[in-house]
Amino acid sequence: MKCIGEEVDLEYVLIRSKRKTISIIVEQDGSVIVKAPAILSMNEVEAIVLKKLGWIREKQKKMHLMEKRTQAKEYVNGEHFLYLGKEYTLLLVEDRVNDVPEVKILHNQIQVSGKKLSREIVREALCSWYFEQAKWVIDNQIKMYSAKLGVRVSKLTLREAKTRWGSCSSKGAVMINWKIIMAPLEMIDYVVVHELCHLKHMNHSKNFWDLVASIIPDYKKRRLWLKEHSQIVSNEPG
């Protein structure tokens, strides 16, 4: 079914039922499903859909970006990679001198240079570089925020985790997912502070969230960002 008005062309599937409210869902492929009460007229449904058109377009844009970003990397010239929330274009440079590939940020490019630049070699070089960057950045943030919170970290471990950004133990051991280095620094700060606050409150009680808020007042906004972008961030590289 199409909703057309004032140069608007939006395709959506309309499902009517005995429900009392209207619901608009944007699927991962960008398709739109509208669930509406049976008593609403077609004009009323279209008026509501048109009113939410801006939100629908924005969601479709995000879904398209997510689909593009979650595709398997080929590690070839021109591909885009994230670092601290910024997108960089991959540039492969043949270097007849260095046997070990070198990775560096140059303007808006992430450059990998070396004698051999096969897909696997480039992937391993990027993963190693990202890991080292994550170790330096996260260790620095851990030191800064542990001092503010008055807690002590006995051990910091970085690893790739499929379902979480961090964890901690009652003995002060903290684990952070190194792929958080793809996200903006403020998101790294949230993950670090979240885990450090658990060293005082090993739960998600009001006291825990109040402590998080004392350091990061907009933590809810950052937590939502991570939830919405987790597939994009965790897909690079690997």
PyRosetta script that sets phi, psi and omega in degrees:
from pyrosetta import init, pose_from_sequence

init()
pose = pose_from_sequence("MKCIGEEVDLEYVLIRSKRKTISIIVEQDGSVIVKAPAILSMNEVEAIVLKKLGWIREKQKKMHLMEKRTQAKEYVNGEHFLYLGKEYTLLLVEDRVNDVPEVKILHNQIQVSGKKLSREIVREALCSWYFEQAKWVIDNQIKMYSAKLGVRVSKLTLREAKTRWGSCSSKGAVMINWKIIMAPLEMIDYVVVHELCHLKHMNHSKNFWDLVASIIPDYKKRRLWLKEHSQIVSNEPG")
pose.set_psi(1, 145.2)
pose.set_omega(1, -179.4)
pose.set_phi(2, -115.0)
pose.set_psi(2, 142.8)
pose.set_omega(2, 173.7)
pose.set_phi(3, -109.0)
pose.set_psi(3, 112.2)
pose.set_omega(3, -174.9)
pose.set_phi(4, -124.5)
pose.set_psi(4, 131.7)
pose.set_omega(4, 177.9)
pose.set_phi(5, -177.5)
pose.set_psi(5, 130.0)
pose.set_omega(5, 179.8)
pose.set_phi(6, 51.7)
pose.set_psi(6, 55.4)
pose.set_omega(6, 177.6)
pose.set_phi(7, 65.0)
pose.set_psi(7, 23.4)
pose.set_omega(7, 177.3)
pose.set_phi(8, -102.0)
pose.set_psi(8, 129.4)
pose.set_omega(8, 178.1)
pose.set_phi(9, -130.7)
pose.set_psi(9, 101.2)
pose.set_omega(9, -177.0)
pose.set_phi(10, -128.3)
pose.set_psi(10, 122.5)
pose.set_omega(10, 176.7)
pose.set_phi(11, -90.9)
pose.set_psi(11, 136.3)
pose.set_omega(11, 176.6)
pose.set_phi(12, -153.9)
pose.set_psi(12, 158.3)
pose.set_omega(12, 176.4)
pose.set_phi(13, -98.9)
pose.set_psi(13, 127.0)
pose.set_omega(13, -179.2)
pose.set_phi(14, -103.7)
pose.set_psi(14, 124.8)
pose.set_omega(14, 177.3)
pose.set_phi(15, -119.6)
pose.set_psi(15, 119.0)
pose.set_omega(15, 179.4)
pose.set_phi(16, -100.8)
pose.set_psi(16, 145.2)
pose.set_omega(16, 178.6)
pose.set_phi(17, -157.2)
pose.set_psi(17, -171.7)
pose.set_omega(17, -179.2)
pose.set_phi(18, -83.9)
pose.set_psi(18, 8.2)
pose.set_omega(18, 179.8)
pose.set_phi(19, -59.6)
pose.set_psi(19, 159.6)
pose.set_omega(19, -177.0)
pose.set_phi(20, -98.1)
pose.set_psi(20, -19.9)
pose.set_omega(20, -177.6)
pose.set_phi(21, -124.7)
pose.set_psi(21, 162.7)
pose.set_omega(21, 178.6)
pose.set_phi(22, -96.1)
pose.set_psi(22, 142.7)
pose.set_omega(22, -178.7)
pose.set_phi(23, -131.6)
pose.set_psi(23, 135.1)
pose.set_omega(23, 178.7)
pose.set_phi(24, -118.5)
pose.set_psi(24, 124.4)
pose.set_omega(24, -177.3)
pose.set_phi(25, -121.5)
pose.set_psi(25, 129.5)
pose.set_omega(25, 174.1)
pose.set_phi(26, -104.7)
pose.set_psi(26, 115.0)
pose.set_omega(26, -178.1)
pose.set_phi(27, -75.5)
pose.set_psi(27, 169.5)
pose.set_omega(27, -178.6)
pose.set_phi(28, -61.6)
pose.set_psi(28, -28.9)
pose.set_omega(28, 178.9)
pose.set_phi(29, -85.9)
pose.set_psi(29, 4.1)
pose.set_omega(29, 177.7)
pose.set_phi(30, 91.5)
pose.set_psi(30, -7.8)
pose.set_omega(30, 178.9)
pose.set_phi(31, -69.9)
pose.set_psi(31, 153.4)
pose.set_omega(31, -174.7)
pose.set_phi(32, -116.6)
pose.set_psi(32, 132.9)
pose.set_omega(32, 176.3)
pose.set_phi(33, -119.5)
pose.set_psi(33, 127.5)
pose.set_omega(33, 178.1)
pose.set_phi(34, -113.4)
pose.set_psi(34, 118.9)
pose.set_omega(34, 177.1)
pose.set_phi(35, -104.5)
pose.set_psi(35, 117.7)
pose.set_omega(35, -172.6)
pose.set_phi(36, -129.5)
pose.set_psi(36, 152.4)
pose.set_omega(36, 174.3)
pose.set_phi(37, -62.0)
pose.set_psi(37, 143.4)
pose.set_omega(37, -178.5)
pose.set_phi(38, -62.7)
pose.set_psi(38, -25.5)
pose.set_omega(38, -175.7)
pose.set_phi(39, -79.6)
pose.set_psi(39, -14.2)
pose.set_omega(39, -179.8)
pose.set_phi(40, -74.4)
pose.set_psi(40, 136.9)
pose.set_omega(40, 177.0)
pose.set_phi(41, -75.6)
pose.set_psi(41, 164.7)
pose.set_omega(41, 179.5)
pose.set_phi(42, -62.9)
pose.set_psi(42, -37.0)
pose.set_omega(42, 178.4)
pose.set_phi(43, -64.1)
pose.set_psi(43, -39.0)
pose.set_omega(43, 179.3)
pose.set_phi(44, -67.6)
pose.set_psi(44, -40.7)
pose.set_omega(44, 178.8)
pose.set_phi(45, -62.8)
pose.set_psi(45, -47.6)
pose.set_omega(45, -178.6)
pose.set_phi(46, -63.9)
pose.set_psi(46, -36.0)
pose.set_omega(46, 179.4)
pose.set_phi(47, -63.1)
pose.set_psi(47, -41.0)
pose.set_omega(47, 179.9)
pose.set_phi(48, -69.4)
pose.set_psi(48, -41.7)
pose.set_omega(48, 179.3)
pose.set_phi(49, -63.1)
pose.set_psi(49, -43.8)
pose.set_omega(49, 178.8)
pose.set_phi(50, -62.5)
pose.set_psi(50, -36.2)
pose.set_omega(50, 179.2)
pose.set_phi(51, -64.9)
pose.set_psi(51, -31.3)
pose.set_omega(51, -178.4)
pose.set_phi(52, -97.7)
pose.set_psi(52, 12.1)
pose.set_omega(52, -174.3)
pose.set_phi(53, -59.2)
pose.set_psi(53, -42.7)
pose.set_omega(53, 179.8)
pose.set_phi(54, -59.2)
pose.set_psi(54, -44.5)
pose.set_omega(54, 179.2)
pose.set_phi(55, -64.1)
pose.set_psi(55, -41.6)
pose.set_omega(55, -179.9)
pose.set_phi(56, -61.7)
pose.set_psi(56, -47.8)
pose.set_omega(56, -179.9)
pose.set_phi(57, -60.8)
pose.set_psi(57, -40.1)
pose.set_omega(57, -179.7)
pose.set_phi(58, -65.5)
pose.set_psi(58, -41.7)
pose.set_omega(58, 178.2)
pose.set_phi(59, -65.1)
pose.set_psi(59, -41.4)
pose.set_omega(59, 178.4)
pose.set_phi(60, -62.4)
pose.set_psi(60, -39.0)
pose.set_omega(60, 178.9)
pose.set_phi(61, -63.6)
pose.set_psi(61, -43.3)
pose.set_omega(61, 179.7)
pose.set_phi(62, -65.6)
pose.set_psi(62, -40.6)
pose.set_omega(62, 179.8)
pose.set_phi(63, -65.1)
pose.set_psi(63, -39.7)
pose.set_omega(63, 179.1)
pose.set_phi(64, -64.6)
pose.set_psi(64, -42.7)
pose.set_omega(64, 179.3)
pose.set_phi(65, -64.2)
pose.set_psi(65, -41.8)
pose.set_omega(65, -180.0)
pose.set_phi(66, -63.6)
pose.set_psi(66, -43.1)
pose.set_omega(66, 179.3)
pose.set_phi(67, -61.6)
pose.set_psi(67, -40.9)
pose.set_omega(67, -179.6)
pose.set_phi(68, -67.2)
pose.set_psi(68, -42.3)
pose.set_omega(68, -175.1)
pose.set_phi(69, -74.3)
pose.set_psi(69, -27.7)
pose.set_omega(69, -176.5)
pose.set_phi(70, -87.4)
pose.set_psi(70, 0.9)
pose.set_omega(70, 175.1)
pose.set_phi(71, -70.6)
pose.set_psi(71, 147.9)
pose.set_omega(71, -178.4)
pose.set_phi(72, -59.4)
pose.set_psi(72, 136.0)
pose.set_omega(72, 179.9)
pose.set_phi(73, -75.2)
pose.set_psi(73, 145.1)
pose.set_omega(73, 177.2)
pose.set_phi(74, -103.2)
pose.set_psi(74, -15.1)
pose.set_omega(74, -179.9)
pose.set_phi(75, 58.0)
pose.set_psi(75, 53.0)
pose.set_omega(75, 178.2)
pose.set_phi(76, -124.4)
pose.set_psi(76, 164.1)
pose.set_omega(76, 179.1)
pose.set_phi(77, -52.7)
pose.set_psi(77, 135.4)
pose.set_omega(77, 175.3)
pose.set_phi(78, 96.1)
pose.set_psi(78, -14.0)
pose.set_omega(78, 178.0)
pose.set_phi(79, -70.1)
pose.set_psi(79, 154.6)
pose.set_omega(79, -178.2)
pose.set_phi(80, -106.4)
pose.set_psi(80, 138.2)
pose.set_omega(80, 178.9)
pose.set_phi(81, -131.8)
pose.set_psi(81, 146.8)
pose.set_omega(81, 179.8)
pose.set_phi(82, -94.9)
pose.set_psi(82, 145.7)
pose.set_omega(82, 171.7)
pose.set_phi(83, -151.1)
pose.set_psi(83, 119.2)
pose.set_omega(83, -177.3)
pose.set_phi(84, 51.6)
pose.set_psi(84, 39.7)
pose.set_omega(84, 174.2)
pose.set_phi(85, 84.5)
pose.set_psi(85, -6.0)
pose.set_omega(85, -179.7)
pose.set_phi(86, -105.4)
pose.set_psi(86, 144.1)
pose.set_omega(86, -178.9)
pose.set_phi(87, -91.6)
pose.set_psi(87, 131.4)
pose.set_omega(87, 178.9)
pose.set_phi(88, -122.2)
pose.set_psi(88, 148.0)
pose.set_omega(88, 178.2)
pose.set_phi(89, -94.1)
pose.set_psi(89, 131.8)
pose.set_omega(89, -178.9)
pose.set_phi(90, -74.4)
pose.set_psi(90, 130.8)
pose.set_omega(90, 176.9)
pose.set_phi(91, -127.1)
pose.set_psi(91, 119.9)
pose.set_omega(91, 178.7)
pose.set_phi(92, -98.5)
pose.set_psi(92, 127.4)
pose.set_omega(92, -177.1)
pose.set_phi(93, -124.0)
pose.set_psi(93, 122.5)
pose.set_omega(93, 179.1)
pose.set_phi(94, -72.5)
pose.set_psi(94, 128.7)
pose.set_omega(94, -179.3)
pose.set_phi(95, -129.4)
pose.set_psi(95, 113.5)
pose.set_omega(95, -175.8)
pose.set_phi(96, -80.1)
pose.set_psi(96, -3.9)
pose.set_omega(96, -175.7)
pose.set_phi(97, -97.0)
pose.set_psi(97, -51.6)
pose.set_omega(97, -173.2)
pose.set_phi(98, -85.6)
pose.set_psi(98, 122.7)
pose.set_omega(98, 176.2)
pose.set_phi(99, -74.2)
pose.set_psi(99, -35.1)
pose.set_omega(99, -179.5)
pose.set_phi(100, -91.6)
pose.set_psi(100, 123.8)
pose.set_omega(100, -179.4)
pose.set_phi(101, -58.9)
pose.set_psi(101, 142.2)
pose.set_omega(101, 178.7)
pose.set_phi(102, -113.9)
pose.set_psi(102, 136.5)
pose.set_omega(102, -179.7)
pose.set_phi(103, -118.2)
pose.set_psi(103, 133.7)
pose.set_omega(103, 176.4)
pose.set_phi(104, -154.1)
pose.set_psi(104, 154.4)
pose.set_omega(104, 176.4)
pose.set_phi(105, -89.7)
pose.set_psi(105, 128.4)
pose.set_omega(105, 179.3)
pose.set_phi(106, -135.8)
pose.set_psi(106, 106.0)
pose.set_omega(106, -177.1)
pose.set_phi(107, 58.8)
pose.set_psi(107, -118.1)
pose.set_omega(107, -179.6)
pose.set_phi(108, -102.2)
pose.set_psi(108, 20.7)
pose.set_omega(108, -178.1)
pose.set_phi(109, -121.6)
pose.set_psi(109, 149.1)
pose.set_omega(109, 169.5)
pose.set_phi(110, -108.5)
pose.set_psi(110, 112.0)
pose.set_omega(110, -169.7)
pose.set_phi(111, -102.3)
pose.set_psi(111, 130.6)
pose.set_omega(111, 174.9)
pose.set_phi(112, -117.3)
pose.set_psi(112, 121.0)
pose.set_omega(112, -179.0)
pose.set_phi(113, -123.0)
pose.set_psi(113, 146.2)
pose.set_omega(113, 179.6)
pose.set_phi(114, 171.7)
pose.set_psi(114, 172.1)
pose.set_omega(114, -179.8)
pose.set_phi(115, -68.0)
pose.set_psi(115, -47.8)
pose.set_omega(115, -178.7)
pose.set_phi(116, -115.3)
pose.set_psi(116, 127.8)
pose.set_omega(116, -176.1)
pose.set_phi(117, -129.8)
pose.set_psi(117, 56.3)
pose.set_omega(117, 174.8)
pose.set_phi(118, -71.4)
pose.set_psi(118, 165.6)
pose.set_omega(118, -179.5)
pose.set_phi(119, -54.8)
pose.set_psi(119, -45.6)
pose.set_omega(119, -177.2)
pose.set_phi(120, -68.0)
pose.set_psi(120, -40.1)
pose.set_omega(120, 179.7)
pose.set_phi(121, -64.9)
pose.set_psi(121, -42.3)
pose.set_omega(121, 179.0)
pose.set_phi(122, -65.9)
pose.set_psi(122, -42.6)
pose.set_omega(122, 179.3)
pose.set_phi(123, -60.2)
pose.set_psi(123, -47.3)
pose.set_omega(123, -179.6)
pose.set_phi(124, -64.4)
pose.set_psi(124, -39.1)
pose.set_omega(124, 179.9)
pose.set_phi(125, -64.2)
pose.set_psi(125, -43.7)
pose.set_omega(125, 179.8)
pose.set_phi(126, -66.6)
pose.set_psi(126, -43.6)
pose.set_omega(126, 179.6)
pose.set_phi(127, -60.5)
pose.set_psi(127, -43.7)
pose.set_omega(127, 179.7)
pose.set_phi(128, -64.0)
pose.set_psi(128, -41.5)
pose.set_omega(128, -180.0)
pose.set_phi(129, -65.4)
pose.set_psi(129, -46.9)
pose.set_omega(129, 178.7)
pose.set_phi(130, -59.4)
pose.set_psi(130, -42.9)
pose.set_omega(130, -179.0)
pose.set_phi(131, -61.3)
pose.set_psi(131, -43.7)
pose.set_omega(131, 179.8)
pose.set_phi(132, -66.0)
pose.set_psi(132, -39.6)
pose.set_omega(132, 177.3)
pose.set_phi(133, -64.3)
pose.set_psi(133, -42.2)
pose.set_omega(133, 179.6)
pose.set_phi(134, -62.6)
pose.set_psi(134, -41.6)
pose.set_omega(134, -179.0)
pose.set_phi(135, -61.1)
pose.set_psi(135, -43.0)
pose.set_omega(135, -178.6)
pose.set_phi(136, -69.2)
pose.set_psi(136, -47.5)
pose.set_omega(136, -176.9)
pose.set_phi(137, -66.3)
pose.set_psi(137, -49.0)
pose.set_omega(137, -175.8)
pose.set_phi(138, -67.1)
pose.set_psi(138, -40.2)
pose.set_omega(138, 177.5)
pose.set_phi(139, -60.0)
pose.set_psi(139, -40.7)
pose.set_omega(139, 178.7)
pose.set_phi(140, -64.1)
pose.set_psi(140, -42.7)
pose.set_omega(140, -179.6)
pose.set_phi(141, -70.4)
pose.set_psi(141, -36.0)
pose.set_omega(141, 176.9)
pose.set_phi(142, -60.0)
pose.set_psi(142, -46.2)
pose.set_omega(142, -179.4)
pose.set_phi(143, -63.3)
pose.set_psi(143, -42.7)
pose.set_omega(143, -177.8)
pose.set_phi(144, -65.4)
pose.set_psi(144, -48.9)
pose.set_omega(144, -174.8)
pose.set_phi(145, -79.8)
pose.set_psi(145, -27.2)
pose.set_omega(145, 176.0)
pose.set_phi(146, -67.0)
pose.set_psi(146, -33.8)
pose.set_omega(146, 176.5)
pose.set_phi(147, -66.8)
pose.set_psi(147, -41.1)
pose.set_omega(147, 179.8)
pose.set_phi(148, -66.1)
pose.set_psi(148, -36.9)
pose.set_omega(148, -176.1)
pose.set_phi(149, -89.9)
pose.set_psi(149, -11.7)
pose.set_omega(149, -179.4)
pose.set_phi(150, 69.1)
pose.set_psi(150, 39.3)
pose.set_omega(150, 178.7)
pose.set_phi(151, -121.2)
pose.set_psi(151, 161.6)
pose.set_omega(151, -179.3)
pose.set_phi(152, -122.0)
pose.set_psi(152, 128.6)
pose.set_omega(152, 176.3)
pose.set_phi(153, -95.2)
pose.set_psi(153, 118.9)
pose.set_omega(153, -178.5)
pose.set_phi(154, -78.7)
pose.set_psi(154, -30.1)
pose.set_omega(154, -178.1)
pose.set_phi(155, -157.2)
pose.set_psi(155, 134.0)
pose.set_omega(155, 176.2)
pose.set_phi(156, -114.0)
pose.set_psi(156, 125.6)
pose.set_omega(156, 178.8)
pose.set_phi(157, -122.7)
pose.set_psi(157, 135.0)
pose.set_omega(157, 174.9)
pose.set_phi(158, -109.8)
pose.set_psi(158, 130.6)
pose.set_omega(158, 175.7)
pose.set_phi(159, -153.4)
pose.set_psi(159, 166.0)
pose.set_omega(159, 176.4)
pose.set_phi(160, -89.0)
pose.set_psi(160, 120.2)
pose.set_omega(160, 179.4)
pose.set_phi(161, -117.3)
pose.set_psi(161, 138.1)
pose.set_omega(161, -175.4)
pose.set_phi(162, -78.4)
pose.set_psi(162, -30.5)
pose.set_omega(162, -171.3)
pose.set_phi(163, -119.7)
pose.set_psi(163, -1.9)
pose.set_omega(163, -178.2)
pose.set_phi(164, -147.2)
pose.set_psi(164, 156.9)
pose.set_omega(164, 179.1)
pose.set_phi(165, -93.1)
pose.set_psi(165, -18.7)
pose.set_omega(165, 179.6)
pose.set_phi(166, -170.7)
pose.set_psi(166, 168.4)
pose.set_omega(166, 175.7)
pose.set_phi(167, -159.7)
pose.set_psi(167, 166.8)
pose.set_omega(167, 177.7)
pose.set_phi(168, -152.2)
pose.set_psi(168, 164.8)
pose.set_omega(168, 178.5)
pose.set_phi(169, -118.5)
pose.set_psi(169, 163.8)
pose.set_omega(169, -179.9)
pose.set_phi(170, -66.7)
pose.set_psi(170, -15.1)
pose.set_omega(170, 179.4)
pose.set_phi(171, -89.7)
pose.set_psi(171, 3.5)
pose.set_omega(171, 176.0)
pose.set_phi(172, 94.1)
pose.set_psi(172, 7.7)
pose.set_omega(172, 178.0)
pose.set_phi(173, -83.2)
pose.set_psi(173, 130.0)
pose.set_omega(173, -177.8)
pose.set_phi(174, -119.4)
pose.set_psi(174, 133.8)
pose.set_omega(174, 174.9)
pose.set_phi(175, -116.2)
pose.set_psi(175, 131.7)
pose.set_omega(175, 176.5)
pose.set_phi(176, -124.8)
pose.set_psi(176, 135.5)
pose.set_omega(176, 176.0)
pose.set_phi(177, -70.0)
pose.set_psi(177, 116.8)
pose.set_omega(177, -174.3)
pose.set_phi(178, -63.6)
pose.set_psi(178, -19.3)
pose.set_omega(178, -178.9)
pose.set_phi(179, -72.6)
pose.set_psi(179, -5.7)
pose.set_omega(179, 175.1)
pose.set_phi(180, -65.5)
pose.set_psi(180, -14.6)
pose.set_omega(180, 178.3)
pose.set_phi(181, -63.9)
pose.set_psi(181, -17.1)
pose.set_omega(181, 176.5)
pose.set_phi(182, -73.9)
pose.set_psi(182, -24.4)
pose.set_omega(182, -175.2)
pose.set_phi(183, -84.6)
pose.set_psi(183, 161.4)
pose.set_omega(183, 176.4)
pose.set_phi(184, -58.4)
pose.set_psi(184, 154.0)
pose.set_omega(184, -176.3)
pose.set_phi(185, -57.0)
pose.set_psi(185, -35.1)
pose.set_omega(185, -179.4)
pose.set_phi(186, -64.9)
pose.set_psi(186, -25.9)
pose.set_omega(186, 176.4)
pose.set_phi(187, -76.3)
pose.set_psi(187, -36.6)
pose.set_omega(187, 175.5)
pose.set_phi(188, -62.7)
pose.set_psi(188, -42.9)
pose.set_omega(188, 178.1)
pose.set_phi(189, -57.8)
pose.set_psi(189, -42.8)
pose.set_omega(189, -180.0)
pose.set_phi(190, -62.1)
pose.set_psi(190, -46.7)
pose.set_omega(190, -178.7)
pose.set_phi(191, -62.2)
pose.set_psi(191, -44.0)
pose.set_omega(191, 179.8)
pose.set_phi(192, -62.6)
pose.set_psi(192, -49.6)
pose.set_omega(192, -178.9)
pose.set_phi(193, -62.8)
pose.set_psi(193, -41.2)
pose.set_omega(193, 178.4)
pose.set_phi(194, -54.6)
pose.set_psi(194, -49.6)
pose.set_omega(194, -178.2)
pose.set_phi(195, -70.1)
pose.set_psi(195, -37.4)
pose.set_omega(195, 179.0)
pose.set_phi(196, -66.4)
pose.set_psi(196, -35.0)
pose.set_omega(196, 178.1)
pose.set_phi(197, -66.7)
pose.set_psi(197, -26.4)
pose.set_omega(197, 176.5)
pose.set_phi(198, -68.3)
pose.set_psi(198, -19.4)
pose.set_omega(198, 177.4)
pose.set_phi(199, -71.0)
pose.set_psi(199, -16.0)
pose.set_omega(199, 174.5)
pose.set_phi(200, -103.5)
pose.set_psi(200, -31.5)
pose.set_omega(200, 179.7)
pose.set_phi(201, -135.4)
pose.set_psi(201, 103.9)
pose.set_omega(201, -177.8)
pose.set_phi(202, -83.0)
pose.set_psi(202, 53.2)
pose.set_omega(202, -179.8)
pose.set_phi(203, -163.6)
pose.set_psi(203, -174.9)
pose.set_omega(203, 175.4)
pose.set_phi(204, -117.4)
pose.set_psi(204, 48.0)
pose.set_omega(204, -179.8)
pose.set_phi(205, -76.9)
pose.set_psi(205, 174.7)
pose.set_omega(205, 177.3)
pose.set_phi(206, -61.0)
pose.set_psi(206, -38.5)
pose.set_omega(206, 179.1)
pose.set_phi(207, -61.6)
pose.set_psi(207, -38.2)
pose.set_omega(207, 178.4)
pose.set_phi(208, -63.4)
pose.set_psi(208, -51.8)
pose.set_omega(208, -177.0)
pose.set_phi(209, -67.1)
pose.set_psi(209, -31.5)
pose.set_omega(209, 175.7)
pose.set_phi(210, -64.7)
pose.set_psi(210, -37.1)
pose.set_omega(210, 178.9)
pose.set_phi(211, -68.9)
pose.set_psi(211, -42.1)
pose.set_omega(211, 176.4)
pose.set_phi(212, -59.4)
pose.set_psi(212, -45.9)
pose.set_omega(212, -178.3)
pose.set_phi(213, -64.2)
pose.set_psi(213, -28.1)
pose.set_omega(213, 179.9)
pose.set_phi(214, -67.9)
pose.set_psi(214, -24.3)
pose.set_omega(214, 178.1)
pose.set_phi(215, -100.2)
pose.set_psi(215, -41.4)
pose.set_omega(215, -178.6)
pose.set_phi(216, -128.0)
pose.set_psi(216, 88.1)
pose.set_omega(216, -176.9)
pose.set_phi(217, -57.4)
pose.set_psi(217, -32.4)
pose.set_omega(217, -178.3)
pose.set_phi(218, -98.7)
pose.set_psi(218, 34.1)
pose.set_omega(218, -175.7)
pose.set_phi(219, -59.9)
pose.set_psi(219, -30.9)
pose.set_omega(219, -179.7)
pose.set_phi(220, -63.8)
pose.set_psi(220, -39.4)
pose.set_omega(220, 178.5)
pose.set_phi(221, -65.1)
pose.set_psi(221, -41.9)
pose.set_omega(221, -179.5)
pose.set_phi(222, -70.3)
pose.set_psi(222, -39.1)
pose.set_omega(222, 178.5)
pose.set_phi(223, -62.7)
pose.set_psi(223, -39.5)
pose.set_omega(223, 178.1)
pose.set_phi(224, -65.8)
pose.set_psi(224, -41.5)
pose.set_omega(224, 179.2)
pose.set_phi(225, -59.0)
pose.set_psi(225, -45.2)
pose.set_omega(225, -179.9)
pose.set_phi(226, -64.0)
pose.set_psi(226, -37.6)
pose.set_omega(226, 178.7)
pose.set_phi(227, -64.4)
pose.set_psi(227, -42.3)
pose.set_omega(227, -176.8)
pose.set_phi(228, -75.8)
pose.set_psi(228, -25.9)
pose.set_omega(228, -175.1)
pose.set_phi(229, -111.2)
pose.set_psi(229, 7.6)
pose.set_omega(229, -174.5)
pose.set_phi(230, -58.8)
pose.set_psi(230, -39.5)
pose.set_omega(230, -179.3)
pose.set_phi(231, -65.9)
pose.set_psi(231, -38.4)
pose.set_omega(231, -179.7)
pose.set_phi(232, -68.4)
pose.set_psi(232, -50.0)
pose.set_omega(232, -175.7)
pose.set_phi(233, -64.9)
pose.set_psi(233, -46.3)
pose.set_omega(233, -175.4)
pose.set_phi(234, -73.0)
pose.set_psi(234, -10.7)
pose.set_omega(234, -178.5)
pose.set_phi(235, -85.9)
pose.set_psi(235, -7.7)
pose.set_omega(235, -174.9)
pose.set_phi(236, -119.2)
pose.set_psi(236, 137.2)
pose.set_omega(236, -33.4)
pose.set_phi(237, -84.5)
pose.set_psi(237, -174.4)
pose.set_omega(237, 178.4)
pose.set_phi(238, 147.6)
pose.dump_pdb("model.pdb")
